[in-house]
Amino acid sequence: MPAWIWKKQIDEFSKSITSLPSIRFAGRRGQTALWTPAETRARDYKELVDHLGLKQPVLVGWSKAVRRLMKYLERFWNRNLGGLVLVDGLVWDKQS
């Protein structure tokens, strides 16, 4: 699904917090970046959080992004994470 599906939520949340849409062509068919490994996406999230100097961000993952955020937790767990929202995705004890 394209990022615009979250437009109403982004518009509402942006009134009081900074909200950022998807990274790397999310939802655009035919883009090779769509199939970027979870490890690469996890690094993308880390680099963005660090680059923007975000404090206690709450990261939201939908569908395939749930796995990517779990990889982020596995790889970069730190105290600078405010929380996770995992929407309609699978979580299991052995991530690949």
mmCIF file as gemmi writes it, N, C-alpha and C atoms, coordinates in Angstrom:
data_model
loop_
_atom_site.group_PDB
_atom_site.id
_atom_site.type_symbol
_atom_site.label_atom_id
_atom_site.label_alt_id
_atom_site.label_comp_id
_atom_site.label_asym_id
_atom_site.label_entity_id
_atom_site.label_seq_id
_atom_site.pdbx_PDB_ins_code
_atom_site.Cartn_x
_atom_site.Cartn_y
_atom_site.Cartn_z
_atom_site.occupancy
_atom_site.B_iso_or_equiv
_atom_site.pdbx_formal_charge
_atom_site.auth_seq_id
_atom_site.auth_asym_id
_atom_site.pdbx_PDB_model_num
ATOM 1 N N . MET Axp A 1 ? 0.831 -1.184 0 1 0 ? 1 A 1
ATOM 2 C CA . MET Axp A 1 ? 0 0 0 1 0 ? 1 A 1
ATOM 3 C C . MET Axp A 1 ? 0.878 1.25 0 1 0 ? 1 A 1
ATOM 4 N N . PRO Axp A 2 ? 0.415 2.27 -0.633 1 0 ? 2 A 1
ATOM 5 C CA . PRO Axp A 2 ? 1.17 3.522 -0.667 1 0 ? 2 A 1
ATOM 6 C C . PRO Axp A 2 ? 1.099 4.268 0.667 1 0 ? 2 A 1
ATOM 7 N N . ALA Axp A 3 ? 2.054 5.152 0.865 1 0 ? 3 A 1
ATOM 8 C CA . ALA Axp A 3 ? 2.122 5.916 2.113 1 0 ? 3 A 1
ATOM 9 C C . ALA Axp A 3 ? 0.911 6.829 2.308 1 0 ? 3 A 1
ATOM 10 N N . TRP Axp A 4 ? 0.255 7.252 1.222 1 0 ? 4 A 1
ATOM 11 C CA . TRP Axp A 4 ? -0.874 8.174 1.36 1 0 ? 4 A 1
ATOM 12 C C . TRP Axp A 4 ? -2.014 7.572 2.174 1 0 ? 4 A 1
ATOM 13 N N . ILE Axp A 5 ? -2.034 6.264 2.314 1 0 ? 5 A 1
ATOM 14 C CA . ILE Axp A 5 ? -3.104 5.622 3.085 1 0 ? 5 A 1
ATOM 15 C C . ILE Axp A 5 ? -3.117 6.136 4.537 1 0 ? 5 A 1
ATOM 16 N N . TRP Axp A 6 ? -1.976 6.624 5.004 1 0 ? 6 A 1
ATOM 17 C CA . TRP Axp A 6 ? -1.838 7.134 6.374 1 0 ? 6 A 1
ATOM 18 C C . TRP Axp A 6 ? -2.03 8.653 6.442 1 0 ? 6 A 1
ATOM 19 N N . LYS Axp A 7 ? -2.411 9.283 5.357 1 0 ? 7 A 1
ATOM 20 C CA . LYS Axp A 7 ? -2.467 10.752 5.297 1 0 ? 7 A 1
ATOM 21 C C . LYS Axp A 7 ? -3.289 11.373 6.44 1 0 ? 7 A 1
ATOM 22 N N . LYS Axp A 8 ? -4.472 10.842 6.724 1 0 ? 8 A 1
ATOM 23 C CA . LYS Axp A 8 ? -5.306 11.426 7.782 1 0 ? 8 A 1
ATOM 24 C C . LYS Axp A 8 ? -4.616 11.333 9.142 1 0 ? 8 A 1
ATOM 25 N N . GLN Axp A 9 ? -3.976 10.201 9.414 1 0 ? 9 A 1
ATOM 26 C CA . GLN Axp A 9 ? -3.272 10.049 10.681 1 0 ? 9 A 1
ATOM 27 C C . GLN Axp A 9 ? -2.07 10.995 10.751 1 0 ? 9 A 1
ATOM 28 N N . ILE Axp A 10 ? -1.313 11.074 9.664 1 0 ? 10 A 1
ATOM 29 C CA . ILE Axp A 10 ? -0.147 11.964 9.63 1 0 ? 10 A 1
ATOM 30 C C . ILE Axp A 10 ? -0.589 13.414 9.817 1 0 ? 10 A 1
ATOM 31 N N . ASP Axp A 11 ? -1.651 13.815 9.107 1 0 ? 11 A 1
ATOM 32 C CA . ASP Axp A 11 ? -2.158 15.185 9.242 1 0 ? 11 A 1
ATOM 33 C C . ASP Axp A 11 ? -2.553 15.487 10.682 1 0 ? 11 A 1
ATOM 34 N N . GLU Axp A 12 ? -3.263 14.557 11.314 1 0 ? 12 A 1
ATOM 35 C CA . GLU Axp A 12 ? -3.718 14.781 12.687 1 0 ? 12 A 1
ATOM 36 C C . GLU Axp A 12 ? -2.548 14.797 13.671 1 0 ? 12 A 1
ATOM 37 N N . PHE Axp A 13 ? -1.689 13.779 13.593 1 0 ? 13 A 1
ATOM 38 C CA . PHE Axp A 13 ? -0.565 13.701 14.534 1 0 ? 13 A 1
ATOM 39 C C . PHE Axp A 13 ? 0.424 14.84 14.333 1 0 ? 13 A 1
ATOM 40 N N . SER Axp A 14 ? 0.533 15.346 13.115 1 0 ? 14 A 1
ATOM 41 C CA . SER Axp A 14 ? 1.475 16.429 12.829 1 0 ? 14 A 1
ATOM 42 C C . SER Axp A 14 ? 1.104 17.738 13.519 1 0 ? 14 A 1
ATOM 43 N N . LYS Axp A 15 ? -0.109 17.825 14.034 1 0 ? 15 A 1
ATOM 44 C CA . LYS Axp A 15 ? -0.516 19.026 14.759 1 0 ? 15 A 1
ATOM 45 C C . LYS Axp A 15 ? 0.235 19.162 16.077 1 0 ? 15 A 1
ATOM 46 N N . SER Axp A 16 ? 0.644 18.027 16.636 1 0 ? 16 A 1
ATOM 47 C CA . SER Axp A 16 ? 1.298 18.086 17.943 1 0 ? 16 A 1
ATOM 48 C C . SER Axp A 16 ? 2.669 17.405 17.995 1 0 ? 16 A 1
ATOM 49 N N . ILE Axp A 17 ? 2.987 16.611 17.001 1 0 ? 17 A 1
ATOM 50 C CA . ILE Axp A 17 ? 4.283 15.922 16.981 1 0 ? 17 A 1
ATOM 51 C C . ILE Axp A 17 ? 4.84 15.91 15.565 1 0 ? 17 A 1
ATOM 52 N N . THR Axp A 18 ? 6.11 15.623 15.457 1 0 ? 18 A 1
ATOM 53 C CA . THR Axp A 18 ? 6.72 15.469 14.143 1 0 ? 18 A 1
ATOM 54 C C . THR Axp A 18 ? 6.404 14.08 13.634 1 0 ? 18 A 1
ATOM 55 N N . SER Axp A 19 ? 5.858 13.985 12.444 1 0 ? 19 A 1
ATOM 56 C CA . SER Axp A 19 ? 5.603 12.674 11.856 1 0 ? 19 A 1
ATOM 57 C C . SER Axp A 19 ? 6.243 12.622 10.478 1 0 ? 19 A 1
ATOM 58 N N . LEU Axp A 20 ? 6.786 11.478 10.17 1 0 ? 20 A 1
ATOM 59 C CA . LEU Axp A 20 ? 7.491 11.283 8.912 1 0 ? 20 A 1
ATOM 60 C C . LEU Axp A 20 ? 6.887 10.1 8.174 1 0 ? 20 A 1
ATOM 61 N N . PRO Axp A 21 ? 6.699 10.223 6.869 1 0 ? 21 A 1
ATOM 62 C CA . PRO Axp A 21 ? 6.161 9.102 6.095 1 0 ? 21 A 1
ATOM 63 C C . PRO Axp A 21 ? 7.214 8.031 5.839 1 0 ? 21 A 1
ATOM 64 N N . SER Axp A 22 ? 6.829 7.052 5.072 1 0 ? 22 A 1
ATOM 65 C CA . SER Axp A 22 ? 7.683 5.909 4.754 1 0 ? 22 A 1
ATOM 66 C C . SER Axp A 22 ? 9.007 6.301 4.118 1 0 ? 22 A 1
ATOM 67 N N . ILE Axp A 23 ? 9.919 5.346 4.185 1 0 ? 23 A 1
ATOM 68 C CA . ILE Axp A 23 ? 11.256 5.522 3.634 1 0 ? 23 A 1
ATOM 69 C C . ILE Axp A 23 ? 11.407 4.655 2.383 1 0 ? 23 A 1
ATOM 70 N N . ARG Axp A 24 ? 12.228 5.077 1.45 1 0 ? 24 A 1
ATOM 71 C CA . ARG Axp A 24 ? 12.628 4.279 0.283 1 0 ? 24 A 1
ATOM 72 C C . ARG Axp A 24 ? 11.485 3.752 -0.578 1 0 ? 24 A 1
ATOM 73 N N . PHE Axp A 25 ? 10.768 4.581 -1.219 1 0 ? 25 A 1
ATOM 74 C CA . PHE Axp A 25 ? 9.786 4.183 -2.224 1 0 ? 25 A 1
ATOM 75 C C . PHE Axp A 25 ? 8.685 3.271 -1.706 1 0 ? 25 A 1
ATOM 76 N N . ALA Axp A 26 ? 8.383 3.279 -0.438 1 0 ? 26 A 1
ATOM 77 C CA . ALA Axp A 26 ? 7.376 2.349 0.094 1 0 ? 26 A 1
ATOM 78 C C . ALA Axp A 26 ? 6.072 2.481 -0.675 1 0 ? 26 A 1
ATOM 79 N N . GLY Axp A 27 ? 5.561 1.355 -1.105 1 0 ? 27 A 1
ATOM 80 C CA . GLY Axp A 27 ? 4.283 1.313 -1.79 1 0 ? 27 A 1
ATOM 81 C C . GLY Axp A 27 ? 4.324 1.61 -3.273 1 0 ? 27 A 1
ATOM 82 N N . ARG Axp A 28 ? 5.491 1.858 -3.842 1 0 ? 28 A 1
ATOM 83 C CA . ARG Axp A 28 ? 5.576 2.131 -5.277 1 0 ? 28 A 1
ATOM 84 C C . ARG Axp A 28 ? 5.96 0.858 -6.013 1 0 ? 28 A 1
ATOM 85 N N . ARG Axp A 29 ? 5.057 0.334 -6.755 1 0 ? 29 A 1
ATOM 86 C CA . ARG Axp A 29 ? 5.32 -0.905 -7.49 1 0 ? 29 A 1
ATOM 87 C C . ARG Axp A 29 ? 6.432 -0.695 -8.515 1 0 ? 29 A 1
ATOM 88 N N . GLY Axp A 30 ? 7.202 -1.75 -8.718 1 0 ? 30 A 1
ATOM 89 C CA . GLY Axp A 30 ? 8.255 -1.693 -9.719 1 0 ? 30 A 1
ATOM 90 C C . GLY Axp A 30 ? 9.556 -1.111 -9.218 1 0 ? 30 A 1
ATOM 91 N N . GLN Axp A 31 ? 9.588 -0.653 -7.99 1 0 ? 31 A 1
ATOM 92 C CA . GLN Axp A 31 ? 10.816 -0.092 -7.437 1 0 ? 31 A 1
ATOM 93 C C . GLN Axp A 31 ? 11.591 -1.2 -6.742 1 0 ? 31 A 1
ATOM 94 N N . THR Axp A 32 ? 12.845 -1.394 -7.12 1 0 ? 32 A 1
ATOM 95 C CA . THR Axp A 32 ? 13.638 -2.455 -6.504 1 0 ? 32 A 1
ATOM 96 C C . THR Axp A 32 ? 13.841 -2.212 -5.018 1 0 ? 32 A 1
ATOM 97 N N . ALA Axp A 33 ? 13.814 -0.957 -4.595 1 0 ? 33 A 1
ATOM 98 C CA . ALA Axp A 33 ? 14.007 -0.655 -3.169 1 0 ? 33 A 1
ATOM 99 C C . ALA Axp A 33 ? 12.885 -1.236 -2.309 1 0 ? 33 A 1
ATOM 100 N N . LEU Axp A 34 ? 11.744 -1.538 -2.934 1 0 ? 34 A 1
ATOM 101 C CA . LEU Axp A 34 ? 10.645 -2.144 -2.188 1 0 ? 34 A 1
ATOM 102 C C . LEU Axp A 34 ? 11.073 -3.444 -1.527 1 0 ? 34 A 1
ATOM 103 N N . TRP Axp A 35 ? 11.968 -4.144 -2.136 1 0 ? 35 A 1
ATOM 104 C CA . TRP Axp A 35 ? 12.382 -5.464 -1.656 1 0 ? 35 A 1
ATOM 105 C C . TRP Axp A 35 ? 13.714 -5.406 -0.939 1 0 ? 35 A 1
ATOM 106 N N . THR Axp A 36 ? 14.056 -4.256 -0.41 1 0 ? 36 A 1
ATOM 107 C CA . THR Axp A 36 ? 15.276 -4.091 0.364 1 0 ? 36 A 1
ATOM 108 C C . THR Axp A 36 ? 15.204 -4.971 1.606 1 0 ? 36 A 1
ATOM 109 N N . PRO Axp A 37 ? 16.289 -5.678 1.935 1 0 ? 37 A 1
ATOM 110 C CA . PRO Axp A 37 ? 16.283 -6.551 3.126 1 0 ? 37 A 1
ATOM 111 C C . PRO Axp A 37 ? 15.96 -5.788 4.413 1 0 ? 37 A 1
ATOM 112 N N . ALA Axp A 38 ? 15.366 -6.498 5.36 1 0 ? 38 A 1
ATOM 113 C CA . ALA Axp A 38 ? 14.991 -5.899 6.648 1 0 ? 38 A 1
ATOM 114 C C . ALA Axp A 38 ? 16.194 -5.257 7.329 1 0 ? 38 A 1
ATOM 115 N N . GLU Axp A 39 ? 17.348 -5.868 7.219 1 0 ? 39 A 1
ATOM 116 C CA . GLU Axp A 39 ? 18.569 -5.323 7.842 1 0 ? 39 A 1
ATOM 117 C C . GLU Axp A 39 ? 18.886 -3.929 7.29 1 0 ? 39 A 1
ATOM 118 N N . THR Axp A 40 ? 18.756 -3.765 5.976 1 0 ? 40 A 1
ATOM 119 C CA . THR Axp A 40 ? 19.034 -2.467 5.345 1 0 ? 40 A 1
ATOM 120 C C . THR Axp A 40 ? 18.015 -1.429 5.798 1 0 ? 40 A 1
ATOM 121 N N . ARG Axp A 41 ? 16.749 -1.813 5.846 1 0 ? 41 A 1
ATOM 122 C CA . ARG Axp A 41 ? 15.717 -0.887 6.297 1 0 ? 41 A 1
ATOM 123 C C . ARG Axp A 41 ? 15.93 -0.506 7.76 1 0 ? 41 A 1
ATOM 124 N N . ALA Axp A 42 ? 16.344 -1.466 8.571 1 0 ? 42 A 1
ATOM 125 C CA . ALA Axp A 42 ? 16.62 -1.168 9.985 1 0 ? 42 A 1
ATOM 126 C C . ALA Axp A 42 ? 17.713 -0.111 10.092 1 0 ? 42 A 1
ATOM 127 N N . ARG Axp A 43 ? 18.751 -0.24 9.281 1 0 ? 43 A 1
ATOM 128 C CA . ARG Axp A 43 ? 19.816 0.777 9.267 1 0 ? 43 A 1
ATOM 129 C C . ARG Axp A 43 ? 19.278 2.122 8.784 1 0 ? 43 A 1
ATOM 130 N N . ASP Axp A 44 ? 18.386 2.094 7.8 1 0 ? 44 A 1
ATOM 131 C CA . ASP Axp A 44 ? 17.757 3.336 7.325 1 0 ? 44 A 1
ATOM 132 C C . ASP Axp A 44 ? 17.058 4.058 8.474 1 0 ? 44 A 1
ATOM 133 N N . TYR Axp A 45 ? 16.268 3.302 9.251 1 0 ? 45 A 1
ATOM 134 C CA . TYR Axp A 45 ? 15.553 3.908 10.372 1 0 ? 45 A 1
ATOM 135 C C . TYR Axp A 45 ? 16.527 4.509 11.371 1 0 ? 45 A 1
ATOM 136 N N . LYS Axp A 46 ? 17.567 3.756 11.699 1 0 ? 46 A 1
ATOM 137 C CA . LYS Axp A 46 ? 18.575 4.221 12.667 1 0 ? 46 A 1
ATOM 138 C C . LYS Axp A 46 ? 19.241 5.497 12.169 1 0 ? 46 A 1
ATOM 139 N N . GLU Axp A 47 ? 19.646 5.507 10.904 1 0 ? 47 A 1
ATOM 140 C CA . GLU Axp A 47 ? 20.303 6.688 10.338 1 0 ? 47 A 1
ATOM 141 C C . GLU Axp A 47 ? 19.37 7.896 10.35 1 0 ? 47 A 1
ATOM 142 N N . LEU Axp A 48 ? 18.098 7.685 10.049 1 0 ? 48 A 1
ATOM 143 C CA . LEU Axp A 48 ? 17.15 8.796 10.041 1 0 ? 48 A 1
ATOM 144 C C . LEU Axp A 48 ? 16.932 9.345 11.449 1 0 ? 48 A 1
ATOM 145 N N . VAL Axp A 49 ? 16.724 8.458 12.404 1 0 ? 49 A 1
ATOM 146 C CA . VAL Axp A 49 ? 16.542 8.878 13.799 1 0 ? 49 A 1
ATOM 147 C C . VAL Axp A 49 ? 17.767 9.661 14.272 1 0 ? 49 A 1
ATOM 148 N N . ASP Axp A 50 ? 18.959 9.151 13.988 1 0 ? 50 A 1
ATOM 149 C CA . ASP Axp A 50 ? 20.189 9.826 14.404 1 0 ? 50 A 1
ATOM 150 C C . ASP Axp A 50 ? 20.375 11.154 13.681 1 0 ? 50 A 1
ATOM 151 N N . HIS Axp A 51 ? 20.157 11.151 12.368 1 0 ? 51 A 1
ATOM 152 C CA . HIS Axp A 51 ? 20.349 12.357 11.56 1 0 ? 51 A 1
ATOM 153 C C . HIS Axp A 51 ? 19.426 13.495 12.017 1 0 ? 51 A 1
ATOM 154 N N . LEU Axp A 52 ? 18.185 13.145 12.323 1 0 ? 52 A 1
ATOM 155 C CA . LEU Axp A 52 ? 17.226 14.166 12.751 1 0 ? 52 A 1
ATOM 156 C C . LEU Axp A 52 ? 17.324 14.488 14.236 1 0 ? 52 A 1
ATOM 157 N N . GLY Axp A 53 ? 18.143 13.709 14.961 1 0 ? 53 A 1
ATOM 158 C CA . GLY Axp A 53 ? 18.306 13.939 16.389 1 0 ? 53 A 1
ATOM 159 C C . GLY Axp A 53 ? 17.009 13.72 17.161 1 0 ? 53 A 1
ATOM 160 N N . LEU Axp A 54 ? 16.214 12.75 16.715 1 0 ? 54 A 1
ATOM 161 C CA . LEU Axp A 54 ? 14.929 12.497 17.367 1 0 ? 54 A 1
ATOM 162 C C . LEU Axp A 54 ? 15.135 11.929 18.758 1 0 ? 54 A 1
ATOM 163 N N . LYS Axp A 55 ? 14.362 12.407 19.696 1 0 ? 55 A 1
ATOM 164 C CA . LYS Axp A 55 ? 14.407 11.937 21.085 1 0 ? 55 A 1
ATOM 165 C C . LYS Axp A 55 ? 13.137 11.141 21.372 1 0 ? 55 A 1
ATOM 166 N N . GLN Axp A 56 ? 13.309 9.916 21.788 1 0 ? 56 A 1
ATOM 167 C CA . GLN Axp A 56 ? 12.195 9.04 22.147 1 0 ? 56 A 1
ATOM 168 C C . GLN Axp A 56 ? 11.155 8.909 21.022 1 0 ? 56 A 1
ATOM 169 N N . PRO Axp A 57 ? 11.579 8.603 19.784 1 0 ? 57 A 1
ATOM 170 C CA . PRO Axp A 57 ? 10.595 8.464 18.707 1 0 ? 57 A 1
ATOM 171 C C . PRO Axp A 57 ? 9.723 7.228 18.92 1 0 ? 57 A 1
ATOM 172 N N . VAL Axp A 58 ? 8.503 7.324 18.459 1 0 ? 58 A 1
ATOM 173 C CA . VAL Axp A 58 ? 7.6 6.172 18.404 1 0 ? 58 A 1
ATOM 174 C C . VAL Axp A 58 ? 7.551 5.772 16.935 1 0 ? 58 A 1
ATOM 175 N N . LEU Axp A 59 ? 7.999 4.57 16.639 1 0 ? 59 A 1
ATOM 176 C CA . LEU Axp A 59 ? 8.053 4.089 15.27 1 0 ? 59 A 1
ATOM 177 C C . LEU Axp A 59 ? 6.839 3.22 14.985 1 0 ? 59 A 1
ATOM 178 N N . VAL Axp A 60 ? 6.234 3.442 13.826 1 0 ? 60 A 1
ATOM 179 C CA . VAL Axp A 60 ? 5.038 2.701 13.426 1 0 ? 60 A 1
ATOM 180 C C . VAL Axp A 60 ? 5.387 1.858 12.201 1 0 ? 60 A 1
ATOM 181 N N . GLY Axp A 61 ? 5.123 0.565 12.304 1 0 ? 61 A 1
ATOM 182 C CA . GLY Axp A 61 ? 5.364 -0.333 11.179 1 0 ? 61 A 1
ATOM 183 C C . GLY Axp A 61 ? 4.088 -1.038 10.785 1 0 ? 61 A 1
ATOM 184 N N . TRP Axp A 62 ? 3.837 -1.075 9.486 1 0 ? 62 A 1
ATOM 185 C CA . TRP Axp A 62 ? 2.636 -1.722 8.962 1 0 ? 62 A 1
ATOM 186 C C . TRP Axp A 62 ? 3.05 -2.803 7.99 1 0 ? 62 A 1
ATOM 187 N N . SER Axp A 63 ? 2.486 -3.972 8.122 1 0 ? 63 A 1
ATOM 188 C CA . SER Axp A 63 ? 2.717 -5.099 7.226 1 0 ? 63 A 1
ATOM 189 C C . SER Axp A 63 ? 4.194 -5.496 7.24 1 0 ? 63 A 1
ATOM 190 N N . LYS Axp A 64 ? 4.882 -5.386 6.11 1 0 ? 64 A 1
ATOM 191 C CA . LYS Axp A 64 ? 6.289 -5.787 6.051 1 0 ? 64 A 1
ATOM 192 C C . LYS Axp A 64 ? 7.18 -4.952 6.965 1 0 ? 64 A 1
ATOM 193 N N . ALA Axp A 65 ? 6.756 -3.742 7.26 1 0 ? 65 A 1
ATOM 194 C CA . ALA Axp A 65 ? 7.564 -2.884 8.131 1 0 ? 65 A 1
ATOM 195 C C . ALA Axp A 65 ? 7.598 -3.393 9.566 1 0 ? 65 A 1
ATOM 196 N N . VAL Axp A 66 ? 6.649 -4.25 9.951 1 0 ? 66 A 1
ATOM 197 C CA . VAL Axp A 66 ? 6.694 -4.849 11.288 1 0 ? 66 A 1
ATOM 198 C C . VAL Axp A 66 ? 7.997 -5.641 11.434 1 0 ? 66 A 1
ATOM 199 N N . ARG Axp A 67 ? 8.303 -6.475 10.461 1 0 ? 67 A 1
ATOM 200 C CA . ARG Axp A 67 ? 9.55 -7.253 10.491 1 0 ? 67 A 1
ATOM 201 C C . ARG Axp A 67 ? 10.77 -6.334 10.506 1 0 ? 67 A 1
ATOM 202 N N . ARG Axp A 68 ? 10.707 -5.265 9.744 1 0 ? 68 A 1
ATOM 203 C CA . ARG Axp A 68 ? 11.83 -4.325 9.681 1 0 ? 68 A 1
ATOM 204 C C . ARG Axp A 68 ? 12.051 -3.637 11.015 1 0 ? 68 A 1
ATOM 205 N N . LEU Axp A 69 ? 10.975 -3.274 11.678 1 0 ? 69 A 1
ATOM 206 C CA . LEU Axp A 69 ? 11.121 -2.643 12.999 1 0 ? 69 A 1
ATOM 207 C C . LEU Axp A 69 ? 11.612 -3.645 14.037 1 0 ? 69 A 1
ATOM 208 N N . MET Axp A 70 ? 11.204 -4.884 13.923 1 0 ? 70 A 1
ATOM 209 C CA . MET Axp A 70 ? 11.724 -5.903 14.836 1 0 ? 70 A 1
ATOM 210 C C . MET Axp A 70 ? 13.224 -6.088 14.612 1 0 ? 70 A 1
ATOM 211 N N . LYS Axp A 71 ? 13.662 -6.002 13.366 1 0 ? 71 A 1
ATOM 212 C CA . LYS Axp A 71 ? 15.096 -6.071 13.06 1 0 ? 71 A 1
ATOM 213 C C . LYS Axp A 71 ? 15.802 -4.856 13.642 1 0 ? 71 A 1
ATOM 214 N N . TYR Axp A 72 ? 15.166 -3.687 13.582 1 0 ? 72 A 1
ATOM 215 C CA . TYR Axp A 72 ? 15.716 -2.478 14.187 1 0 ? 72 A 1
ATOM 216 C C . TYR Axp A 72 ? 15.92 -2.698 15.689 1 0 ? 72 A 1
ATOM 217 N N . LEU Axp A 73 ? 14.906 -3.243 16.359 1 0 ? 73 A 1
ATOM 218 C CA . LEU Axp A 73 ? 15.02 -3.521 17.792 1 0 ? 73 A 1
ATOM 219 C C . LEU Axp A 73 ? 16.162 -4.489 18.08 1 0 ? 73 A 1
ATOM 220 N N . GLU Axp A 74 ? 16.205 -5.558 17.293 1 0 ? 74 A 1
ATOM 221 C CA . GLU Axp A 74 ? 17.241 -6.572 17.486 1 0 ? 74 A 1
ATOM 222 C C . GLU Axp A 74 ? 18.637 -5.979 17.318 1 0 ? 74 A 1
ATOM 223 N N . ARG Axp A 75 ? 18.78 -5.135 16.332 1 0 ? 75 A 1
ATOM 224 C CA . ARG Axp A 75 ? 20.099 -4.614 15.965 1 0 ? 75 A 1
ATOM 225 C C . ARG Axp A 75 ? 20.504 -3.37 16.748 1 0 ? 75 A 1
ATOM 226 N N . PHE Axp A 76 ? 19.552 -2.48 17.005 1 0 ? 76 A 1
ATOM 227 C CA . PHE Axp A 76 ? 19.896 -1.156 17.544 1 0 ? 76 A 1
ATOM 228 C C . PHE Axp A 76 ? 19.176 -0.811 18.833 1 0 ? 76 A 1
ATOM 229 N N . TRP Axp A 77 ? 18.699 -1.789 19.56 1 0 ? 77 A 1
ATOM 230 C CA . TRP Axp A 77 ? 17.963 -1.506 20.79 1 0 ? 77 A 1
ATOM 231 C C . TRP Axp A 77 ? 18.735 -0.511 21.64 1 0 ? 77 A 1
ATOM 232 N N . ASN Axp A 78 ? 18.074 0.532 22.038 1 0 ? 78 A 1
ATOM 233 C CA . ASN Axp A 78 ? 18.683 1.529 22.92 1 0 ? 78 A 1
ATOM 234 C C . ASN Axp A 78 ? 17.595 2.225 23.716 1 0 ? 78 A 1
ATOM 235 N N . ARG Axp A 79 ? 17.99 3.078 24.613 1 0 ? 79 A 1
ATOM 236 C CA . ARG Axp A 79 ? 17.02 3.759 25.475 1 0 ? 79 A 1
ATOM 237 C C . ARG Axp A 79 ? 16.383 4.961 24.796 1 0 ? 79 A 1
ATOM 238 N N . ASN Axp A 80 ? 16.773 5.249 23.563 1 0 ? 80 A 1
ATOM 239 C CA . ASN Axp A 80 ? 16.202 6.402 22.87 1 0 ? 80 A 1
ATOM 240 C C . ASN Axp A 80 ? 14.98 6.016 22.035 1 0 ? 80 A 1
ATOM 241 N N . LEU Axp A 81 ? 14.298 4.981 22.403 1 0 ? 81 A 1
ATOM 242 C CA . LEU Axp A 81 ? 13.103 4.584 21.666 1 0 ? 81 A 1
ATOM 243 C C . LEU Axp A 81 ? 11.887 4.786 22.568 1 0 ? 81 A 1
ATOM 244 N N . GLY Axp A 82 ? 10.958 5.629 22.118 1 0 ? 82 A 1
ATOM 245 C CA . GLY Axp A 82 ? 9.775 5.9 22.902 1 0 ? 82 A 1
ATOM 246 C C . GLY Axp A 82 ? 8.754 4.784 22.839 1 0 ? 82 A 1
ATOM 247 N N . GLY Axp A 83 ? 8.735 4.063 21.72 1 0 ? 83 A 1
ATOM 248 C CA . GLY Axp A 83 ? 7.795 2.958 21.586 1 0 ? 83 A 1
ATOM 249 C C . GLY Axp A 83 ? 7.674 2.486 20.161 1 0 ? 83 A 1
ATOM 250 N N . LEU Axp A 84 ? 6.948 1.394 20.012 1 0 ? 84 A 1
ATOM 251 C CA . LEU Axp A 84 ? 6.667 0.815 18.703 1 0 ? 84 A 1
ATOM 252 C C . LEU Axp A 84 ? 5.173 0.599 18.566 1 0 ? 84 A 1
ATOM 253 N N . VAL Axp A 85 ? 4.674 0.807 17.365 1 0 ? 85 A 1
ATOM 254 C CA . VAL Axp A 85 ? 3.307 0.44 17.028 1 0 ? 85 A 1
ATOM 255 C C . VAL Axp A 85 ? 3.431 -0.525 15.856 1 0 ? 85 A 1
ATOM 256 N N . LEU Axp A 86 ? 2.989 -1.762 16.046 1 0 ? 86 A 1
ATOM 257 C CA . LEU Axp A 86 ? 3.091 -2.798 15.021 1 0 ? 86 A 1
ATOM 258 C C . LEU Axp A 86 ? 1.688 -3.104 14.512 1 0 ? 86 A 1
ATOM 259 N N . VAL Axp A 87 ? 1.45 -2.844 13.223 1 0 ? 87 A 1
ATOM 260 C CA . VAL Axp A 87 ? 0.121 -2.96 12.636 1 0 ? 87 A 1
ATOM 261 C C . VAL Axp A 87 ? 0.1 -4.057 11.576 1 0 ? 87 A 1
ATOM 262 N N . ASP Axp A 88 ? -0.749 -5.05 11.784 1 0 ? 88 A 1
ATOM 263 C CA . ASP Axp A 88 ? -1.047 -6.048 10.766 1 0 ? 88 A 1
ATOM 264 C C . ASP Axp A 88 ? 0.197 -6.69 10.147 1 0 ? 88 A 1
ATOM 265 N N . GLY Axp A 89 ? 1.053 -7.204 10.995 1 0 ? 89 A 1
ATOM 266 C CA . GLY Axp A 89 ? 2.232 -7.908 10.518 1 0 ? 89 A 1
ATOM 267 C C . GLY Axp A 89 ? 2.528 -9.084 11.416 1 0 ? 89 A 1
ATOM 268 N N . LEU Axp A 90 ? 3.464 -9.895 11.015 1 0 ? 90 A 1
ATOM 269 C CA . LEU Axp A 90 ? 3.835 -11.075 11.787 1 0 ? 90 A 1
ATOM 270 C C . LEU Axp A 90 ? 5.082 -10.821 12.614 1 0 ? 90 A 1
ATOM 271 N N . VAL Axp A 91 ? 5.058 -11.326 13.837 1 0 ? 91 A 1
ATOM 272 C CA . VAL Axp A 91 ? 6.221 -11.268 14.713 1 0 ? 91 A 1
ATOM 273 C C . VAL Axp A 91 ? 6.468 -12.686 15.193 1 0 ? 91 A 1
ATOM 274 N N . TRP Axp A 92 ? 7.687 -13.151 15.079 1 0 ? 92 A 1
ATOM 275 C CA . TRP Axp A 92 ? 8.027 -14.485 15.54 1 0 ? 92 A 1
ATOM 276 C C . TRP Axp A 92 ? 9.359 -14.452 16.231 1 0 ? 92 A 1
ATOM 277 N N . ASP Axp A 93 ? 9.712 -15.512 16.915 1 0 ? 93 A 1
ATOM 278 C CA . ASP Axp A 93 ? 10.911 -15.493 17.746 1 0 ? 93 A 1
ATOM 279 C C . ASP Axp A 93 ? 12.209 -15.64 16.971 1 0 ? 93 A 1
ATOM 280 N N . LYS Axp A 94 ? 12.174 -16.074 15.739 1 0 ? 94 A 1
ATOM 281 C CA . LYS Axp A 94 ? 13.382 -16.221 14.939 1 0 ? 94 A 1
ATOM 282 C C . LYS Axp A 94 ? 13.263 -15.389 13.678 1 0 ? 94 A 1
ATOM 283 N N . GLN Axp A 95 ? 13.811 -14.188 13.726 1 0 ? 95 A 1
ATOM 284 C CA . GLN Axp A 95 ? 13.796 -13.303 12.554 1 0 ? 95 A 1
ATOM 285 C C . GLN Axp A 95 ? 14.901 -13.709 11.61 1 0 ? 95 A 1
ATOM 286 N N . SER Axp A 96 ? 14.664 -13.557 10.315 1 0 ? 96 A 1
ATOM 287 C CA . SER Axp A 96 ? 15.716 -13.852 9.331 1 0 ? 96 A 1
ATOM 288 C C . SER Axp A 96 ? 16.34 -12.587 8.825 1 0 ? 96 A 1
